[in-house]
Amino acid sequence: MDRQEYLSKIPKVDNILSVSDTKKLLEKFPRNIVVEAIRTVLHELRRSINEATEEELGSITIEEDELIPIISKLVEKIMTPSLRKVINATGVIIHTNLGRAPLSGQALDSLKKLSEGYSNLEYDLIKGRRGDRQIHVRTLLTTITNAEDAMVVNNNAAAVLLALNSLANGQEVVVSRGQLIEIGGSFRIPDVIVSSGAIIREVGTTNKTRLSDFQKAITDETAVILRVHTSNYRIIGFTEQVGLNDLVKLGHRYNINIVDDLGSGVLLELEVEGFEDEPTVKSSVEAGADVITFSGDKLLGGPQAGIILGKSELVEKMRTNPLARALRVDKMILVALETTLRLYIDPKMAINQIPVIQMVTCPIGKVARMSRSIEGRLKEELGNKCDIDIKKDYSKIGGGALPLLNLETRVVTLSPNTISPDKLALKLRSLSVPIIVRIGKDMLIIDPRTLLPGEDEILIDGIKEAISCD
């Protein structure tokens, strides 16, 4: 057949719709989606025929029964949710690209119950009239941290923005050059300060800022001294930064508010080597910072949120700022955060029930047992298709927290014999439940520290499927 004959034999949309296998598709999926998939496949078929060489024409599929499986796969791909569960086997605990902190079982139960119907989000059940959505977490936050007052917005950048807009709009904010960090996604602290309406006043140098630098910068226009915890990097060596206690004394002497951006909010002092370098929320409250901000979805282990603690009159300024409505959180965030915070009332419960805390504190012996179990199962399932081993390695906290902290771990390494590591990693990411691993030294690296209960079975089945399909 010549090119025109091939083109003339392309099936019509209505013909494909009348086939029994297509009718089965129409029983499961919306008609418009199936029709769009058919048109897409036929359009691609026409393009292939028009661009094919004489030799290639004979290998092009134009029969209906051969096109329908392609159409079915496309329909399923279109109907698969874009945002979905993945298995994190990277060993990065707070993986920003993978949604940061997984929620506790209690938080998930609360989300389900609340989303099934209406709620008292902004309704005072005692007075029978409109209430305040912040009340659901305010008392918990003040009880756990000993702060005077608290409120919640949609993330920590928003918390800093709201604080500075409320306290320093049109006035100066003094901050150390060594703390002008980029917080991810190309967002930078200087940009947040400028967007708040405040005027940035940089002091000191990248590696050294002294108390005298802050004192010299204070003028009648100074409204806030901002301390930013450099949670996503460390400068070591010839360095000097001013402690929060000294900043508080200086600020209060000149009637200037101290805003302490902690980044990742640590509510517990964990007995993990290296963790002592991360400031706790309580230590900031005890030092006398006027306003404290931190994230809800990092080391706290809850949903994405920006938590604000501080003096009552300052938090009230933020609460009544028009920006607060634009930055407010919805009922789903509040119920997940409330449930997570309730676990912190009993520190032992928080350690045992919050996944992030469980992963950080998981002893090396338990991680090693998990690795041995996965190694044994994979050797059974894969035979000689992969070289499988266990190696010493290090997990990372991630999420811009504790960049120098390495948690000793035991990883399972895979060196596939019939496929490249990059291609196997792509196949794992293409599964119905994608599996995300690390690649290093021409091998796949699986760290069981970041696997949730039951995910080891999904991991093993996924690797078996990916290699078997090669």
Buried (B, 14 or more C-beta within 10 A) or exposed (E): EEEEEBBEEBBEEEEBBEBEEBEEBBEEBEEEBBBBBBEBBBEEBEEBBEEBEEEEBEEEEBEBEEBBEBBBEBBBEBEEEEEEBBBBBBBBBBBBEBBBBBBBEBBEEBBEEBEEEEBEBBEEEEEEEEBEBBEBBBEBBBEBBEBBBBBBBBBBBBBBBBBBBBBBBEBBBBBBBBBBBBBEEEEBBBBBBBBBBBBBBBBBBEBBBBBEBBEEBBEEEBBBBBBBBBBBEEEEEEEBBBEBEEBBBBBEEEEBBBBBBBBBBBBBEBEBEEBEEBBBBBBBBEBBBBBBBBBBBBBBBBBBBBBBBBBEEBBBBBBEBEBBEEBBBEBBBBBBBBBBBBBBEEBEBBBEBBBBBBBBBBEEEEBBEBBBBBBEBBBEBBEEBBEBBBEEBEBBBBBBBBBEBBBBBBBBBBBBEEBEBEEBBEBBEEBEBBBBBBEEEEBBBBBBBBBBEEBBEBBBBBBBBBBEEE
